[in-house]
């Protein structure tokens, strides 16, 4: 019962938001995510953030090679993406929405509702050396292509 996920691409900043197909029935909803079927990479790590304080902004980094899909499985939050030229704010408010973030994108997560649980599916294990935490270095990184 698959193949009904949809994918929306924004023109300017090339954000890709997935709408996953829930398996709903009179008991409720269930979403199943499999690598290479629903998620465009092998899932090597899952992590999630919760109890995020009011006014907190997380992230402030890009990655050299990591790909991720962010899903706010409970509550709401917003993601600011910056490709070095443009920025875009993407609200995540539904457990069936997934935002794809490629490596070369500066990201900040903010405006968490008190009940927000932001889950991240990642294409690799945690590697500090993959992080770009300095914005000027990030601009150099995207300029080099
Ligand atoms: P941090 O990179 O500050 O999170 P964010 O990008 O959301 O602001 O990570 C917080 C802490 O968790 C930091 O000590 C590193 C650790 N961490 C792991 O051990 N593994 C992981 O996969 C991640 C994402 C973080």
Backbone and ligand atoms as CSV (ligand in chain L), in Angstrom:
chain,resi,resn,atom,element,x,y,z
A,1,UNK,N,N,0.848,-1.206,0.000
A,1,UNK,CA,C,0.000,0.000,0.000
A,1,UNK,C,C,0.870,1.238,0.000
A,2,UNK,N,N,1.803,1.338,-0.940
A,2,UNK,CA,C,2.668,2.507,-0.887
A,2,UNK,C,C,2.690,3.256,-2.198
A,3,UNK,N,N,3.640,4.166,-2.342
A,3,UNK,CA,C,3.767,4.917,-3.574
A,3,UNK,C,C,2.938,6.171,-3.585
A,4,UNK,N,N,2.233,6.470,-2.506
A,4,UNK,CA,C,1.380,7.649,-2.502
A,4,UNK,C,C,2.008,8.825,-1.758
A,5,UNK,N,N,3.288,8.686,-1.365
A,5,UNK,CA,C,3.959,9.841,-0.765
A,5,UNK,C,C,4.074,10.924,-1.820
A,6,UNK,N,N,3.981,12.183,-1.399
A,6,UNK,CA,C,4.186,13.258,-2.371
A,6,UNK,C,C,5.417,14.058,-1.984
A,7,UNK,N,N,5.959,14.796,-2.959
A,7,UNK,CA,C,7.208,15.530,-2.794
A,7,UNK,C,C,7.039,16.896,-3.433
A,8,UNK,N,N,7.232,17.948,-2.658
A,8,UNK,CA,C,7.082,19.302,-3.206
A,8,UNK,C,C,8.433,19.979,-3.224
A,9,UNK,N,N,8.764,20.610,-4.346
A,9,UNK,CA,C,10.047,21.276,-4.443
A,9,UNK,C,C,9.823,22.779,-4.587
A,10,UNK,N,N,10.437,23.590,-3.736
A,10,UNK,CA,C,10.278,25.039,-3.902
A,10,UNK,C,C,11.226,25.492,-5.012
A,11,UNK,N,N,10.845,26.504,-5.750
A,11,UNK,CA,C,11.619,26.950,-6.914
A,11,UNK,C,C,12.956,27.561,-6.524
A,12,UNK,N,N,12.892,28.523,-5.589
A,12,UNK,CA,C,14.092,29.312,-5.322
A,12,UNK,C,C,15.147,28.530,-4.545
A,13,UNK,N,N,14.807,28.050,-3.367
A,13,UNK,CA,C,15.837,27.452,-2.509
A,13,UNK,C,C,15.889,25.921,-2.603
A,14,UNK,N,N,15.102,25.343,-3.462
A,14,UNK,CA,C,15.165,23.885,-3.671
A,14,UNK,C,C,14.940,23.101,-2.379
A,15,UNK,N,N,13.950,23.517,-1.581
A,15,UNK,CA,C,13.632,22.699,-0.414
A,15,UNK,C,C,12.703,21.574,-0.868
A,16,UNK,N,N,12.889,20.422,-0.279
A,16,UNK,CA,C,12.055,19.277,-0.639
A,16,UNK,C,C,11.308,18.828,0.601
A,17,UNK,N,N,9.993,18.931,0.542
A,17,UNK,CA,C,9.175,18.516,1.672
A,17,UNK,C,C,8.374,17.283,1.249
A,18,UNK,N,N,8.504,16.233,2.015
A,18,UNK,CA,C,7.762,15.003,1.733
A,18,UNK,C,C,6.455,15.005,2.518
A,19,UNK,N,N,5.419,14.482,1.921
A,19,UNK,CA,C,4.186,14.193,2.659
A,19,UNK,C,C,4.037,12.681,2.652
A,20,UNK,N,N,4.284,12.077,3.798
A,20,UNK,CA,C,4.246,10.618,3.882
A,20,UNK,C,C,2.808,10.140,3.962
A,21,UNK,N,N,2.589,8.984,3.416
A,21,UNK,CA,C,1.239,8.423,3.361
A,21,UNK,C,C,0.930,7.659,4.652
A,22,UNK,N,N,-0.018,8.174,5.464
A,22,UNK,CA,C,-0.337,7.405,6.679
A,22,UNK,C,C,-1.183,6.176,6.356
A,23,UNK,N,N,-0.992,5.133,7.139
A,23,UNK,CA,C,-1.854,3.955,7.055
A,23,UNK,C,C,-2.913,4.135,8.135
A,24,UNK,N,N,-3.973,4.819,7.799
A,24,UNK,CA,C,-4.980,5.130,8.804
A,24,UNK,C,C,-6.136,4.140,8.768
A,25,UNK,N,N,-6.675,3.868,9.931
A,25,UNK,CA,C,-7.923,3.113,10.009
A,25,UNK,C,C,-8.647,3.563,11.270
A,26,UNK,N,N,-9.672,2.870,11.667
A,26,UNK,CA,C,-10.455,3.368,12.806
A,26,UNK,C,C,-9.705,3.292,14.135
A,27,UNK,N,N,-8.508,2.707,14.115
A,27,UNK,CA,C,-7.694,2.683,15.342
A,27,UNK,C,C,-6.790,3.897,15.444
A,28,UNK,N,N,-6.566,4.583,14.300
A,28,UNK,CA,C,-5.661,5.734,14.302
A,28,UNK,C,C,-4.729,5.690,13.111
A,29,UNK,N,N,-3.582,6.372,13.234
A,29,UNK,CA,C,-2.662,6.532,12.109
A,29,UNK,C,C,-1.338,5.831,12.378
A,30,UNK,N,N,-0.698,5.407,11.298
A,30,UNK,CA,C,0.630,4.795,11.413
A,30,UNK,C,C,1.422,5.213,10.182
A,31,UNK,N,N,2.627,5.670,10.399
A,31,UNK,CA,C,3.496,5.999,9.267
A,31,UNK,C,C,4.731,5.116,9.345
A,32,UNK,N,N,5.067,4.500,8.234
A,32,UNK,CA,C,6.251,3.637,8.158
A,32,UNK,C,C,7.232,4.264,7.176
A,33,UNK,N,N,8.486,4.349,7.570
A,33,UNK,CA,C,9.501,4.957,6.713
A,33,UNK,C,C,10.624,3.967,6.477
A,34,UNK,N,N,10.854,3.645,5.228
A,34,UNK,CA,C,11.927,2.709,4.886
A,34,UNK,C,C,12.967,3.417,4.032
A,35,UNK,N,N,14.227,3.043,4.267
A,35,UNK,CA,C,15.290,3.638,3.462
A,35,UNK,C,C,15.114,3.249,1.999
A,36,UNK,N,N,15.399,4.212,1.137
A,36,UNK,CA,C,15.333,4.077,-0.332
A,36,UNK,C,C,13.918,3.898,-0.875
A,37,UNK,N,N,12.912,3.746,0.009
A,37,UNK,CA,C,11.543,3.710,-0.482
A,37,UNK,C,C,10.870,5.050,-0.142
A,38,UNK,N,N,10.864,5.387,1.138
A,38,UNK,CA,C,10.270,6.653,1.582
A,38,UNK,C,C,11.331,7.720,1.824
A,39,UNK,N,N,12.527,7.274,2.157
A,39,UNK,CA,C,13.650,8.146,2.529
A,39,UNK,C,C,14.742,7.922,1.481
A,40,UNK,N,N,15.297,9.015,0.904
A,40,UNK,CA,C,16.186,8.833,-0.263
A,40,UNK,C,C,17.613,8.431,0.072
A,41,UNK,N,N,17.843,7.913,1.286
A,41,UNK,CA,C,19.190,7.472,1.645
A,41,UNK,C,C,19.074,6.359,2.683
A,42,UNK,N,N,20.178,5.660,2.915
A,42,UNK,CA,C,20.215,4.645,3.971
A,42,UNK,C,C,20.222,5.361,5.316
A,43,UNK,N,N,19.334,4.949,6.207
A,43,UNK,CA,C,19.210,5.623,7.510
A,43,UNK,C,C,20.214,4.984,8.480
A,44,UNK,N,N,21.239,5.763,8.843
A,44,UNK,CA,C,22.265,5.219,9.744
A,44,UNK,C,C,22.105,5.711,11.173
A,45,UNK,N,N,21.258,6.748,11.349
A,45,UNK,CA,C,21.123,7.318,12.701
A,45,UNK,C,C,19.758,7.985,12.807
A,46,UNK,N,N,19.163,7.872,13.989
A,46,UNK,CA,C,17.914,8.577,14.299
A,46,UNK,C,C,18.144,9.301,15.614
A,47,UNK,N,N,17.798,10.589,15.653
A,47,UNK,CA,C,17.839,11.287,16.941
A,47,UNK,C,C,16.644,12.229,17.025
A,48,UNK,N,N,16.304,12.641,18.232
A,48,UNK,CA,C,15.169,13.542,18.361
A,48,UNK,C,C,15.362,14.500,19.513
A,49,UNK,N,N,14.737,15.644,19.370
A,49,UNK,CA,C,14.819,16.722,20.357
A,49,UNK,C,C,13.448,16.920,20.966
A,50,UNK,N,N,13.406,17.079,22.279
A,50,UNK,CA,C,12.144,17.357,22.958
A,50,UNK,C,C,12.443,18.210,24.181
A,51,UNK,N,N,11.404,18.709,24.845
A,51,UNK,CA,C,11.591,19.620,25.997
A,51,UNK,C,C,12.440,20.822,25.611
A,52,UNK,N,N,12.302,21.293,24.389
A,52,UNK,CA,C,13.094,22.443,23.941
A,52,UNK,C,C,12.517,23.707,24.572
A,53,UNK,N,N,13.352,24.486,25.198
A,53,UNK,CA,C,12.901,25.679,25.918
A,53,UNK,C,C,12.363,26.752,24.985
A,54,UNK,N,N,11.527,27.611,25.563
A,54,UNK,CA,C,10.946,28.712,24.793
A,54,UNK,C,C,12.065,29.641,24.314
A,55,UNK,N,N,11.995,30.044,23.066
A,55,UNK,CA,C,12.974,30.997,22.540
A,55,UNK,C,C,14.301,30.361,22.125
A,56,UNK,N,N,14.429,29.053,22.312
A,56,UNK,CA,C,15.694,28.386,21.969
A,56,UNK,C,C,15.832,28.262,20.448
A,57,UNK,N,N,17.038,28.520,19.957
A,57,UNK,CA,C,17.352,28.273,18.540
A,57,UNK,C,C,18.470,27.240,18.513
A,58,UNK,N,N,18.241,26.104,17.864
A,58,UNK,CA,C,19.254,25.043,17.764
A,58,UNK,C,C,19.835,25.038,16.354
A,59,UNK,N,N,20.822,24.191,16.167
A,59,UNK,CA,C,21.404,24.056,14.840
A,59,UNK,C,C,22.598,24.983,14.683
A,60,UNK,N,N,22.445,26.013,13.849
A,60,UNK,CA,C,23.542,26.943,13.530
A,60,UNK,C,C,24.730,26.170,12.952
A,61,UNK,N,N,24.463,25.321,11.997
A,61,UNK,CA,C,25.556,24.623,11.340
A,61,UNK,C,C,25.094,24.085,9.983
A,62,UNK,N,N,26.074,23.654,9.196
A,62,UNK,CA,C,25.804,22.900,7.965
A,62,UNK,C,C,26.644,21.628,8.054
A,63,UNK,N,N,26.542,20.796,7.023
A,63,UNK,CA,C,27.330,19.564,7.007
A,63,UNK,C,C,28.090,19.454,5.693
A,64,UNK,N,N,29.235,18.813,5.754
A,64,UNK,CA,C,30.020,18.608,4.531
A,64,UNK,C,C,29.384,17.547,3.651
A,65,UNK,N,N,28.816,16.493,4.266
A,65,UNK,CA,C,28.227,15.458,3.411
A,65,UNK,C,C,26.924,14.852,3.937
A,66,UNK,N,N,26.539,15.144,5.162
A,66,UNK,CA,C,25.363,14.488,5.748
A,66,UNK,C,C,24.053,14.926,5.078
A,67,UNK,N,N,23.168,13.973,4.858
A,67,UNK,CA,C,21.791,14.259,4.424
A,67,UNK,C,C,20.860,13.900,5.570
A,68,UNK,N,N,19.769,14.667,5.680
A,68,UNK,CA,C,18.838,14.439,6.784
A,68,UNK,C,C,17.395,14.651,6.332
A,69,UNK,N,N,16.489,13.993,7.050
A,69,UNK,CA,C,15.064,14.315,6.933
A,69,UNK,C,C,14.559,14.638,8.326
A,70,UNK,N,N,13.929,15.803,8.468
A,70,UNK,CA,C,13.410,16.263,9.757
A,70,UNK,C,C,11.900,16.073,9.775
A,71,UNK,N,N,11.414,15.486,10.848
A,71,UNK,CA,C,9.972,15.267,11.004
A,71,UNK,C,C,9.580,15.709,12.408
A,72,UNK,N,N,8.664,16.671,12.504
A,72,UNK,CA,C,8.187,17.086,13.823
A,72,UNK,C,C,7.023,16.154,14.153
A,73,UNK,N,N,7.346,15.053,14.841
A,73,UNK,CA,C,6.339,13.994,15.025
A,73,UNK,C,C,5.295,14.362,16.071
A,74,UNK,N,N,5.571,15.422,16.844
A,74,UNK,CA,C,4.557,15.929,17.790
A,74,UNK,C,C,4.800,17.411,17.980
A,75,UNK,N,N,3.741,18.200,18.047
A,75,UNK,CA,C,3.897,19.639,18.238
A,75,UNK,C,C,4.347,20.328,16.959
A,76,UNK,N,N,4.981,21.491,17.123
A,76,UNK,CA,C,5.364,22.318,15.972
A,76,UNK,C,C,6.739,22.930,16.180
A,77,UNK,N,N,7.406,23.195,15.071
A,77,UNK,CA,C,8.623,24.004,15.119
A,77,UNK,C,C,8.848,24.579,13.728
A,78,UNK,N,N,9.884,25.396,13.604
A,78,UNK,CA,C,10.212,25.982,12.291
A,78,UNK,C,C,11.687,25.730,11.998
A,79,UNK,N,N,11.975,25.589,10.712
A,79,UNK,CA,C,13.351,25.360,10.281
A,79,UNK,C,C,13.741,26.496,9.349
A,80,UNK,N,N,14.843,27.177,9.654
A,80,UNK,CA,C,15.359,28.190,8.721
A,80,UNK,C,C,16.499,27.574,7.936
A,81,UNK,N,N,16.360,27.585,6.612
A,81,UNK,CA,C,17.401,27.051,5.739
A,81,UNK,C,C,18.076,28.213,5.026
A,82,UNK,N,N,19.366,28.060,4.801
A,82,UNK,CA,C,20.154,29.119,4.176
A,82,UNK,C,C,21.161,28.426,3.268
A,83,UNK,N,N,21.079,28.704,1.961
A,83,UNK,CA,C,22.009,28.056,1.024
A,83,UNK,C,C,23.216,28.940,0.711
A,84,UNK,N,N,23.362,30.024,1.478
A,84,UNK,CA,C,24.487,30.937,1.257
A,84,UNK,C,C,24.077,32.124,0.413
A,85,UNK,N,N,22.932,32.013,-0.264
A,85,UNK,CA,C,22.424,33.090,-1.105
A,85,UNK,C,C,21.059,33.534,-0.617
A,86,UNK,N,N,20.223,32.545,-0.300
A,86,UNK,CA,C,18.850,32.827,0.108
A,86,UNK,C,C,18.532,32.086,1.390
A,87,UNK,N,N,17.531,32.590,2.110
A,87,UNK,CA,C,17.044,31.840,3.266
A,87,UNK,C,C,15.557,31.568,3.093
A,88,UNK,N,N,15.115,30.554,3.779
A,88,UNK,CA,C,13.707,30.193,3.713
A,88,UNK,C,C,13.305,29.560,5.040
A,89,UNK,N,N,12.124,29.912,5.542
A,89,UNK,CA,C,11.630,29.301,6.781
A,89,UNK,C,C,10.558,28.277,6.413
A,90,UNK,N,N,10.749,27.061,6.889
A,90,UNK,CA,C,9.798,25.980,6.615
A,90,UNK,C,C,9.159,25.559,7.931
A,91,UNK,N,N,7.838,25.748,8.094
A,91,UNK,CA,C,7.193,25.248,9.308
A,91,UNK,C,C,7.002,23.743,9.221
A,92,UNK,N,N,7.234,23.054,10.335
A,92,UNK,CA,C,6.932,21.623,10.413
A,92,UNK,C,C,5.864,21.454,11.488
A,93,UNK,N,N,4.691,21.056,11.086
A,93,UNK,CA,C,3.548,21.063,12.005
A,93,UNK,C,C,2.750,19.774,12.006
A,94,UNK,N,N,3.153,18.830,11.159
A,94,UNK,CA,C,2.373,17.587,11.035
A,94,UNK,C,C,3.300,16.380,11.113
A,95,UNK,N,N,2.857,15.309,11.764
A,95,UNK,CA,C,3.731,14.132,11.882
A,95,UNK,C,C,3.957,13.403,10.565
A,96,UNK,N,N,3.198,13.766,9.512
A,96,UNK,CA,C,3.369,13.114,8.206
A,96,UNK,C,C,4.180,13.971,7.228
A,97,UNK,N,N,4.779,15.087,7.726
A,97,UNK,CA,C,5.591,15.933,6.843
A,97,UNK,C,C,7.068,15.733,7.144
A,98,UNK,N,N,7.870,15.605,6.105
A,98,UNK,CA,C,9.314,15.453,6.297
A,98,UNK,C,C,10.054,16.460,5.443
A,99,UNK,N,N,10.997,17.169,6.049
A,99,UNK,CA,C,11.805,18.143,5.299
A,99,UNK,C,C,13.171,17.533,5.027
A,100,UNK,N,N,13.511,17.444,3.757
A,100,UNK,CA,C,14.831,16.937,3.365
A,100,UNK,C,C,15.844,18.083,3.451
A,101,UNK,N,N,16.966,17.837,4.082
A,101,UNK,CA,C,18.027,18.853,4.123
A,101,UNK,C,C,19.320,18.225,3.618
A,102,UNK,N,N,19.830,18.787,2.525
A,102,UNK,CA,C,21.080,18.297,1.952
A,102,UNK,C,C,22.248,18.808,2.792
A,103,UNK,N,N,23.423,18.332,2.466
A,103,UNK,CA,C,24.611,18.679,3.240
A,103,UNK,C,C,24.906,20.173,3.273
A,104,UNK,N,N,24.823,20.811,2.110
A,104,UNK,CA,C,25.372,22.161,1.979
A,104,UNK,C,C,24.369,23.249,2.341
A,105,UNK,N,N,23.650,23.047,3.421
A,105,UNK,CA,C,22.582,23.967,3.807
A,105,UNK,C,C,22.755,24.347,5.275
A,106,UNK,N,N,22.904,25.646,5.535
A,106,UNK,CA,C,22.946,26.121,6.928
A,106,UNK,C,C,21.542,25.982,7.497
A,107,UNK,N,N,21.406,25.450,8.703
A,107,UNK,CA,C,20.066,25.245,9.266
A,107,UNK,C,C,19.972,25.711,10.714
A,108,UNK,N,N,18.804,26.252,11.031
A,108,UNK,CA,C,18.474,26.635,12.411
A,108,UNK,C,C,17.065,26.155,12.705
A,109,UNK,N,N,16.873,25.617,13.897
A,109,UNK,CA,C,15.551,25.129,14.301
A,109,UNK,C,C,15.066,26.020,15.441
A,110,UNK,N,N,13.844,26.523,15.351
A,110,UNK,CA,C,13.375,27.489,16.344
A,110,UNK,C,C,11.854,27.433,16.465
A,111,UNK,N,N,11.316,28.289,17.344
A,111,UNK,CA,C,9.855,28.362,17.558
A,111,UNK,C,C,9.260,26.993,17.903
A,112,UNK,N,N,9.933,26.252,18.772
A,112,UNK,CA,C,9.417,24.942,19.187
A,112,UNK,C,C,8.213,25.142,20.107
A,113,UNK,N,N,7.146,24.440,19.880
A,113,UNK,CA,C,6.054,24.430,20.852
A,113,UNK,C,C,6.534,23.580,22.043
A,114,UNK,N,N,5.969,23.816,23.245
A,114,UNK,CA,C,6.475,23.085,24.424
A,114,UNK,C,C,6.383,21.564,24.261
A,115,UNK,N,N,5.430,21.092,23.443
A,115,UNK,CA,C,5.239,19.653,23.264
A,115,UNK,C,C,5.963,19.102,22.029
A,116,UNK,N,N,6.818,19.926,21.398
A,116,UNK,CA,C,7.423,19.510,20.121
A,116,UNK,C,C,8.427,18.380,20.311
A,117,UNK,N,N,8.337,17.394,19.434
A,117,UNK,CA,C,9.348,16.335,19.328
A,117,UNK,C,C,9.829,16.365,17.878
A,118,UNK,N,N,11.065,16.817,17.682
A,118,UNK,CA,C,11.612,16.916,16.328
A,118,UNK,C,C,12.550,15.733,16.120
A,119,UNK,N,N,12.154,14.854,15.189
A,119,UNK,CA,C,12.933,13.643,14.915
A,119,UNK,C,C,13.744,13.846,13.642
A,120,UNK,N,N,14.976,13.373,13.667
A,120,UNK,CA,C,15.862,13.525,12.515
A,120,UNK,C,C,16.339,12.147,12.064
A,121,UNK,N,N,16.173,11.866,10.788
A,121,UNK,CA,C,16.725,10.660,10.171
A,121,UNK,C,C,17.971,11.107,9.415
A,122,UNK,N,N,19.079,10.452,9.669
A,122,UNK,CA,C,20.342,10.930,9.105
A,122,UNK,C,C,21.040,9.832,8.311
A,123,UNK,N,N,21.789,10.269,7.299
A,123,UNK,CA,C,22.431,9.320,6.382
A,123,UNK,C,C,23.755,8.782,6.927
A,124,UNK,N,N,24.180,9.279,8.094
A,124,UNK,CA,C,25.441,8.778,8.640
A,124,UNK,C,C,25.422,8.885,10.168
A,125,UNK,N,N,26.344,8.193,10.792
A,125,UNK,CA,C,26.503,8.299,12.237
A,125,UNK,C,C,27.050,9.682,12.576
A,126,UNK,N,N,27.083,10.006,13.856
A,126,UNK,CA,C,27.564,11.320,14.310
A,126,UNK,C,C,29.061,11.442,14.083
A,127,UNK,N,N,29.436,12.441,13.290
A,127,UNK,CA,C,30.862,12.691,13.042
A,127,UNK,C,C,31.108,14.191,13.160
A,128,UNK,N,N,31.784,14.590,14.209
A,128,UNK,CA,C,32.016,16.021,14.447
A,128,UNK,C,C,32.747,16.657,13.257
A,129,UNK,N,N,33.611,15.859,12.596
A,129,UNK,CA,C,34.394,16.428,11.493
A,129,UNK,C,C,33.542,16.744,10.254
A,130,UNK,N,N,32.294,16.280,10.235
A,130,UNK,CA,C,31.399,16.588,9.110
A,130,UNK,C,C,30.678,17.934,9.305
A,131,UNK,N,N,30.774,18.507,10.511
A,131,UNK,CA,C,30.062,19.756,10.809
A,131,UNK,C,C,30.816,20.975,10.278
A,132,UNK,N,N,30.061,21.946,9.775
A,132,UNK,CA,C,30.609,23.286,9.517
A,132,UNK,C,C,29.860,24.204,10.476
A,133,UNK,N,N,30.557,24.679,11.504
A,133,UNK,CA,C,29.879,25.445,12.555
A,133,UNK,C,C,30.136,26.944,12.455
A,134,UNK,N,N,30.989,27.333,11.505
A,134,UNK,CA,C,31.310,28.744,11.335
A,134,UNK,C,C,30.663,29.240,10.036
A,135,UNK,N,N,29.865,30.307,10.122
A,135,UNK,CA,C,29.078,30.746,8.964
A,135,UNK,C,C,29.974,31.194,7.794
A,136,UNK,N,N,31.088,31.852,8.106
A,136,UNK,CA,C,31.988,32.289,7.024
A,136,UNK,C,C,32.609,31.074,6.320
A,137,UNK,N,N,32.938,30.050,7.109
A,137,UNK,CA,C,33.451,28.798,6.505
A,137,UNK,C,C,32.398,28.153,5.617
A,138,UNK,N,N,31.148,28.229,6.071
A,138,UNK,CA,C,30.039,27.685,5.269
A,138,UNK,C,C,29.953,28.415,3.923
A,139,UNK,N,N,30.052,29.760,3.964
A,139,UNK,CA,C,29.981,30.526,2.706
A,139,UNK,C,C,31.118,30.135,1.773
A,140,UNK,N,N,32.318,29.923,2.325
A,140,UNK,CA,C,33.456,29.460,1.524
A,140,UNK,C,C,33.167,28.082,0.928
A,141,UNK,N,N,32.575,27.212,1.740
A,141,UNK,CA,C,32.263,25.837,1.333
A,141,UNK,C,C,31.296,25.827,0.152
A,142,UNK,N,N,30.231,26.651,0.219
A,142,UNK,CA,C,29.259,26.641,-0.888
A,142,UNK,C,C,29.829,27.337,-2.121
A,143,UNK,N,N,30.718,28.334,-1.905
A,143,UNK,CA,C,31.333,29.022,-3.047
A,143,UNK,C,C,32.224,28.060,-3.836
A,144,UNK,N,N,32.943,27.203,-3.080
A,144,UNK,CA,C,33.820,26.215,-3.738
A,144,UNK,C,C,33.025,25.152,-4.503
A,145,UNK,N,N,31.712,25.023,-4.137
A,145,UNK,CA,C,30.861,24.029,-4.800
A,145,UNK,C,C,31.156,22.672,-4.307
L,1,LIG,P1,P,24.114,19.769,18.936
L,1,LIG,O1,O,24.971,19.520,17.744
L,1,LIG,O2,O,24.425,20.945,19.798
L,1,LIG,O3,O,22.593,19.833,18.504
L,1,LIG,P2,P,21.863,20.933,17.549
L,1,LIG,O4,O,22.529,20.862,16.239
L,1,LIG,O5,O,20.471,20.459,17.492
L,1,LIG,O6,O,21.963,22.265,18.224
L,1,LIG,O7,O,24.132,18.449,19.842
L,1,LIG,C1,C,23.840,18.465,21.218
L,1,LIG,C2,C,24.690,17.412,21.913
L,1,LIG,O8,O,24.340,16.098,21.494
L,1,LIG,C3,C,26.165,17.568,21.655
L,1,LIG,O9,O,26.829,17.297,22.867
L,1,LIG,C4,C,26.483,16.477,20.659
L,1,LIG,C5,C,25.462,15.416,20.972
L,1,LIG,N1,N,25.043,14.641,19.797
L,1,LIG,C6,C,25.380,13.298,19.740
L,1,LIG,O10,O,26.069,12.749,20.606
L,1,LIG,N2,N,24.951,12.579,18.660
L,1,LIG,C7,C,24.192,13.131,17.689
L,1,LIG,O11,O,23.818,12.428,16.731
L,1,LIG,C8,C,23.859,14.527,17.761
L,1,LIG,C9,C,23.041,15.193,16.683
L,1,LIG,C10,C,24.300,15.233,18.841
